[in-house]
């Protein structure tokens, strides 16, 4: 029987501390992790992030311009949705990770708008021990962004380096 990853570490009698992420051994190809909570997107998210990233395309920040497009309203910037979906996936997958190695095959499948609530899920595609870092492994996952109705609006693959349990530094020890 597969051991389920623990979300808590015992730190004293009747006392537990939340812990995040997984060790290399806890990933199994085919596993799917649903990331919660979801996030309802706001106009502030869209405008601030668009301006911070210097993505000043009027489709994202000018309601009058956007009203004349096929969507009739501002479209959420893909930089916003990629950042939020990426953040949603971190705690339950790579929070113990050493480094992100790359994002591949980013696909934007459906538009997303202010007021949409989005969720994310990640599936383990592959894992292997690192040939250069003997105490770590490489995990590759496909992450999907989903609207509240289940529509997949984004997909991407991400690879990251994660420690083997017996070689990990206990970052939770004094945190």
CORGILIN-V153852 format. One record per helix or strand. SS is the DSSP state (hx for helix, st for strand). FROM is the first residue (numbers start at 1). LEN is the number of residues. If there is no record, write none. Layout:
ss:SS from:FROM len:LEN
ss:SS from:FROM len:LEN
This chain:
ss:st from:8 len:5
ss:st from:15 len:4
ss:hx from:24 len:3
ss:st from:32 len:9
ss:hx from:43 len:10
ss:hx from:58 len:4
ss:hx from:63 len:5
ss:hx from:78 len:13
ss:st from:97 len:12
ss:st from:117 len:13
ss:st from:136 len:12
ss:st from:152 len:12
ss:hx from:165 len:3
